[in-house]
């Protein structure tokens, strides 16, 4: 699933950023949701329930919304002073 791959990559990114985090500037550290476009932190049970409802309703499992992805990229550029 696309979400699983994003979640795994986001967990790695959060770990790497926490290794090099300036704890005085960002005392809360980083979590995987910080690196996932449109992520909302939910319990595993909530995610499973939503997935089951999507399946039952014939939902699709497409890529993230392009506008949502664009906003995510912009926030990453702003947070990390990227060009």
PyMOL commands that set and color helices and strands:
alter all, ss='L'
color gray80, all
select helices_A, chain A and resi 2-19+32-35+44-56+66-80
alter helices_A, ss='H'
color red, helices_A
deselect
rebuild
show_as cartoon
